[in-house]
Amino acid sequence: MAHEHYFICPHCGNRSMGTDRNAGFRREARGCEKCGFAYLFELLDDYYPAPNAAFFTCDKSGRIVDCGRGSFELTGLKTEATIGRLLGEALGLTFEDGTDHVATALEWEVRVSGKPAELDAGPERAGAVADIFPAYDDDEGGVLVVLTPTNHH
């Protein structure tokens, strides 16, 4: 019996399951069946993002490569203004305990969950809870950062 894997799209937040991490017999990454985004992040267990969660995809250096669902609503920043910038700098992201959890996820390729954070990208500071998922691939690396607001501005 094949084991099914959980996947989430960094662009639209759609969750899916599949027995294969690749698209068919190719070594190409699975894409999103809902919005057509080029690749998905594999989750080690099922994850349900909040309806108002914001998605950010970063490369192996922590630079933003895409802003997904909810990112503008949380930060007020357009995707064009953030692409290529370090996530922490672009969003004014700091973690309550002072640790750089994005760097931890990148360096150790581990999931980091439920970390209280603050953002200083919008008109005022906003609280959020961060869930960070590493890319489980051999080529690109990177992380998916999901920020769920804890207060509204």
PAZAPA-4460 file (N, C-alpha, C; in steps of 0.05 Angstrom, whole numbers, plus 32768, in hexadecimal, padded with zeros to 4 digits):
% residues 153
    n_x    n_y    n_z   ca_x   ca_y   ca_z    c_x    c_y    c_z   seq   type   mol
   8011   7FE9   8000   8000   8000   8000   8012   8019   8000     1      M     A
   800D   802B   7FEE   801D   8043   7FEB   8015   8057   8001     2      A     A
   8028   8065   800B   8023   807A   801F   801D   8094   8012     3      H     A
   8007   80A2   801A   8001   80BB   800E   800F   80D2   801D     4      E     A
   8018   80E6   800E   8025   80FD   8019   8012   8115   8018     5      H     A
   8015   8127   802B   8006   8140   802B   8016   8156   801E     6      Y     A
   8008   8166   800E   8015   817C   8000   8005   8196   8004     7      F     A
   8012   81AD   8002   8004   81C6   8004   8010   81D9   7FEF     8      I     A
   7FFF   81E8   7FE2   8008   81FC   7FCE   800F   8216   7FDC     9      C     A
   8027   8220   7FD7   802F   8239   7FE3   8021   8252   7FD8    10      P     A
   8014   824E   7FC1   8007   8265   7FB4   7FEA   8268   7FBC    11      H     A
   7FDB   8252   7FBC   7FBE   8254   7FC2   7FB6   8246   7FDC    12      C     A
   7FC8   8236   7FE8   7FC3   8229   8001   7FB3   820F   7FFE    13      G     A
   7FAE   8206   7FE6   7FA0   81ED   7FE1   7FB0   81D5   7FEC    14      N     A
   7FA2   81C4   7FFB   7FAE   81AC   8005   7FA7   8195   7FF3    15      R     A
   7FBA   8182   7FEF   7FB4   816A   7FDF   7FC4   8153   7FEA    16      S     A
   7FBE   813B   7FE0   7FCC   8123   7FE8   7FD4   8114   7FCF    17      M     A
   7FEA   8104   7FD1   7FF3   80F4   7FBB   8007   80E0   7FC4    18      G     A
   8009   80CA   7FB5   801D   80B6   7FBC   8038   80BB   7FB1    19      T     A
   803A   80CE   7F9E   8053   80D4   7F91   805A   80F2   7F96    20      D     A
   8074   80F7   7F9B   807C   8112   7FA0   8082   8121   7F85    21      R     A
   8084   8112   7F70   8089   811D   7F55   8070   811D   7F44    22      N     A
   8071   812B   7F2E   805B   812B   7F1B   805E   8113   7F08    23      A     A
   804F   80FF   7F0C   8051   80E7   7EFC   806C   80D9   7EFE    24      G     A
   8077   80D0   7EE8   8090   80C2   7EE8   80A8   80D5   7EE5    25      F     A
   80A2   80EF   7EE2   80B8   8102   7EDF   80C3   810A   7EFA    26      R     A
   80DA   8115   7EFA   80E6   811F   7F13   80DD   813B   7F19    27      R     A
   80CB   8145   7F0A   80BF   8160   7F0D   80AE   8161   7F27    28      E     A
   80AF   8177   7F35   809F   817A   7F4D   8081   817B   7F47    29      A     A
   8071   8172   7F5A   8054   8174   7F57   804C   8191   7F57    30      R     A
   8038   8197   7F46   802D   81B2   7F44   8012   81B2   7F51    31      G     A
   8006   81CA   7F55   7FEC   81CD   7F61   7FD6   81C8   7F4C    32      C     A
   7FC4   81B6   7F53   7FAE   81B0   7F41   7F99   81C6   7F41    33      E     A
   7F98   81D6   7F56   7F84   81EB   7F58   7F8C   8205   7F4A    34      K     A
   7FA4   820F   7F50   7FAB   8229   7F44   7FC1   8227   7F2F    35      C     A
   7FCE   820F   7F2C   7FE2   820C   7F18   7FFE   8214   7F20    36      G     A
   8002   821B   7F3A   801D   8223   7F43   8030   820C   7F3E    37      F     A
   8049   8212   7F39   805D   81FF   7F2F   8065   81E9   7F42    38      A     A
   8064   81EE   7F5C   806D   81DA   7F6F   805E   81DB   7F89    39      Y     A
   805E   81C5   7F98   8050   81C3   7FB1   8065   81BD   7FC7    40      L     A
   805D   81C3   7FE0   806E   81BB   7FF7   8062   81A3   8003    41      F     A
   8073   818F   800A   8069   8177   8017   8068   817C   8035    42      E     A
   8052   8173   8041   804F   8176   805E   8054   815B   806B    43      L     A
   8061   815B   8082   8065   8142   808F   804C   8137   809D    44      L     A
   8039   8148   80A2   801F   8140   80AC   800B   8154   80A1    45      D     A
   7FF1   814E   80A3   7FDE   8160   8098   7FDE   817B   80A7    46      D     A
   7FDB   8190   8098   7FDD   81AB   80A3   7FC5   81BB   8098    47      Y     A
   7FB7   81C8   80A9   7FA0   81D8   80A0   7FA6   81F5   80A6    48      Y     A
   7FAD   8205   8092   7FB2   8221   8097   7F98   8230   809D    49      P     A
   7F99   8244   80AD   7F82   8254   80B4   7F79   8263   809B    50      A     A
   7F60   826A   8099   7F55   8278   8081   7F64   8292   807B    51      P     A
   7F6E   82A0   8090   7F7C   82B9   808C   7F9A   82B7   808C    52      N     A
   7FA5   829F   808A   7FC2   829A   808A   7FCF   82A6   8071    53      A     A
   7FE7   82AF   8073   7FF6   82BA   805D   800D   82A7   8056    54      A     A
   8012   82A3   803C   8026   8291   8032   803D   82A0   8025    55      F     A
   8056   8298   802C   806E   82A3   8020   8081   828C   801A    56      F     A
   808B   828C   8001   809E   8277   7FF9   80BA   8285   7FF6    57      T     A
   80CE   8278   8003   80E9   8283   8002   80FC   826F   7FF7    58      C     A
   8112   8279   7FEB   8127   8267   7FE1   8139   825E   7FF7    59      D     A
   814F   8250   7FF1   8160   8245   8005   8170   825B   8015    60      K     A
   816F   8274   800B   817C   828A   8019   8168   8299   802B    61      S     A
   814F   8292   802A   813A   82A0   8039   812F   82B8   802A    62      G     A
   8134   82BA   8010   8129   82D0   8000   810E   82C8   7FF4    63      R     A
   80FC   82DA   7FF4   80E0   82D5   7FEB   80E0   82D0   7FCD    64      I     A
   80D4   82BA   7FC5   80D1   82B4   7FA8   80B4   82B5   7F9F    65      V     A
   80A2   82B4   7FB3   8085   82B7   7FAC   8076   82BE   7FC5    66      D     A
   8062   82CF   7FC2   804F   82D5   7FD7   8034   82C9   7FCF    67      C     A
   8029   82B8   7FE0   8010   82AA   7FDA   7FF8   82B7   7FE7    68      G     A
   7FE4   82A6   7FEA   7FCB   82AE   7FF5   7FCE   82BC   8010    69      R     A
   7FC0   82D2   8014   7FC0   82E1   802D   7FD8   82F3   8033    70      G     A
   7FEC   82F2   8022   8004   8302   8028   7FFF   8320   8027    71      S     A
   7FF0   8329   8013   7FEA   8346   8011   7FD8   834F   8028    72      F     A
   7FC4   833E   802F   7FB2   8345   8044   7FC0   8348   805F    73      E     A
   7FD4   8338   8064   7FE3   8339   807D   7FF7   8350   807E    74      L     A
   8005   8354   8068   801B   8367   8068   8016   8382   805A    75      T     A
   8003   8382   8047   7FFF   8399   8036   8014   839D   8020    76      G     A
   8026   8389   801E   803B   838A   800A   8034   837B   7FF1    77      L     A
   8039   8386   7FDA   8034   8378   7FC1   804B   8365   7FBC    78      K     A
   8046   834F   7FAE   805A   833B   7FA8   8073   8347   7F9B    79      T     A
   806F   835A   7F89   8086   8366   7F7B   8098   8375   7F8E    80      E     A
   808E   837E   7FA4   809E   838D   7FB7   80AE   837B   7FCA    81      A     A
   80A8   8361   7FC9   80B5   834F   7FDC   80C8   833A   7FCE    82      T     A
   80C3   8334   7FB5   80D2   8320   7FA7   80F0   8327   7FA8    83      I     A
   8100   8313   7FB0   811D   8316   7FB2   8127   8321   7FCC    84      G     A
   8116   832A   7FDD   811E   8335   7FF7   811E   831F   800C    85      R     A
   812F   8321   8020   812E   830E   8036   8114   8311   8045    86      L     A
   8108   82FA   804C   80EE   82FA   8058   80ED   830C   8071    87      L     A
   8100   8308   8083   8101   8317   809C   8102   8335   8098    88      G     A
   8112   833E   8084   8114   835A   807E   80FB   8365   8070    89      E     A
   80F1   8356   805D   80DA   8360   804E   80C1   8363   805F    90      A     A
   80BD   8350   8072   80A5   8351   8083   80AA   835D   809E    91      L     A
   80C3   8363   80A5   80C9   836C   80C0   80C3   8356   80D3    92      G     A
   80C8   833D   80CB   80C1   8325   80DB   80D5   8320   80F1    93      L     A
   80CB   831F   8109   80DB   8318   8121   80CC   8303   8131    94      T     A
   80DA   82F1   813E   80CE   82DC   814E   80CF   82E4   816B    95      F     A
   80BA   82DD   817A   80B8   82E4   8196   80D0   82DB   81A6    96      E     A
   80DB   82C4   81A1   80F1   82BA   81B1   810D   82C3   81A6    97      D     A
   810D   82D3   8191   8126   82DE   8186   8134   82CB   8173    98      G     A
   812A   82B3   8170   8137   82A0   815D   812E   82A5   8141    99      T     A
   813F   82A1   812E   8138   82A3   8111   812F   8287   8108   100      D     A
   8115   8282   810B   810A   8267   8105   810B   8261   80E7   101      H     A
   810B   8275   80D6   810D   8270   80B9   8129   8265   80B4   102      V     A
   813D   8271   80BF   8159   8267   80BC   815C   824B   80C6   103      A     A
   814F   8245   80DD   8150   822A   80E8   8144   8216   80D5   104      T     A
   812D   821C   80CA   811F   820A   80B7   8130   8206   809E   105      A     A
   813D   821B   8094   814E   8219   807D   8167   8208   8082   106      L     A
   8174   820E   8099   818D   8200   809F   8189   81E2   80A5   107      E     A
   8175   81DC   80B5   8171   81C1   80BE   815C   81B1   80AE   108      W     A
   814F   81BF   809B   813A   81B3   808B   8125   81A5   809C   109      E     A
   811B   81B4   80B0   8107   81AA   80C3   80EF   81BD   80C3   110      V     A
   80D8   81B2   80CA   80C0   81C2   80CD   80C1   81D0   80E8   111      R     A
   80B9   81E9   80E8   80B7   81F9   8101   809A   8202   8103   112      V     A
   808E   81FC   811A   8071   8201   811C   806A   8213   8134   113      S     A
   8055   8223   812F   8049   8232   8145   805B   8246   8153   114      G     A
   806B   8254   8144   807E   8268   8150   8072   8284   8150   115      K     A
   806D   8290   8167   8062   82AB   8168   8076   82BF   815B   116      P     A
   806B   82D1   814B   807C   82E4   813C   806E   82FF   813A   117      A     A
   807D   8313   8132   8072   832D   812C   807C   8336   8111   118      E     A
   806A   8345   8103   8071   8350   80E9   806F   836E   80EA   119      L     A
   8081   837B   80DC   8080   8398   80DB   8080   83A2   80BE   120      D     A
   806E   8396   80AE   806E   839C   8092   8056   83AE   808B   121      A     A
   8041   83AC   809A   8029   83BB   8095   8029   83D6   80A3   122      G     A
   8011   83E2   80A5   800F   83FC   80B2   8016   83FB   80D0   123      P     A
   8014   83E3   80DC   801B   83E0   80F8   8025   83C4   80FD   124      E     A
   8033   83BF   8113   803D   83A4   8119   8025   8391   811C   125      R     A
   8029   8379   8112   8014   8364   8113   8020   834B   811F   126      A     A
   8010   833E   8130   8019   8325   813B   8011   830E   8128   127      G     A
   8020   82F8   8129   801B   82E1   8118   8027   82C8   8125   128      A     A
   801D   82B2   811C   8029   8298   8123   8035   828D   810A   129      V     A
   804E   8284   810B   805D   827B   80F4   805F   825C   80F4   130      A     A
   8059   8251   80DC   805E   8235   80D7   8070   8234   80BE   131      D     A
   8087   8226   80C1   809B   8227   80AB   80A1   820A   80A2   132      I     A
   809F   8206   8088   80A2   81EC   807C   80BA   81EC   8069   133      F     A
   80CD   81DA   806D   80E3   81D8   805A   80DB   81CB   8040   134      P     A
   80E9   81D1   802B   80E5   81C3   8011   80F5   81A9   8012   135      A     A
   80E7   8193   800F   80F5   8179   8010   80FD   8171   7FF4   136      Y     A
   8112   817F   7FE9   811C   8178   7FCF   813B   817A   7FD0   137      D     A
   8147   8170   7FBC   8164   8170   7FBB   8170   8188   7FAD   138      D     A
   815F   8197   7F9F   8169   81AC   7F8D   8167   81C8   7F98   139      D     A
   814E   81D0   7F9E   8148   81EC   7FA3   814A   81F4   7FC0   140      E     A
   8143   81E3   7FD2   8141   81EB   7FEE   812B   81FE   7FF2   141      G     A
   812C   820F   8006   8118   8223   800A   8103   821B   8020   142      G     A
   80F1   822E   8025   80DD   8229   8039   80C3   8236   8031   143      V     A
   80AD   822C   803C   8093   8238   803B   808D   8243   8057   144      L     A
   8087   825C   8058   8081   8269   8072   8064   8270   8072   145      V     A
   8055   8266   8085   8038   826C   8088   8035   827C   80A1   146      V     A
   802B   8295   809E   8027   82A7   80B5   8009   82AA   80BA   147      L     A
   8000   82A3   80D1   7FE4   82A6   80D9   7FE1   82BE   80EB   148      T     A
   7FD2   82D2   80E4   7FD0   82EA   80F5   7FC3   82E4   8110   149      P     A
   7FCE   82F1   8124   7FC2   82EE   813F   7FB4   8307   8147   150      T     A
   7FB8   831D   8139   7FA8   8336   813D   7FA5   8343   8122   151      N     A
   7F92   8354   811F   7F8C   8360   8105   7F93   837E   8106   152      H     A
   7F9B   8388   80EF   7FA0   83A5   80ED   7F8F   83B1   80D7   153      H     A
***
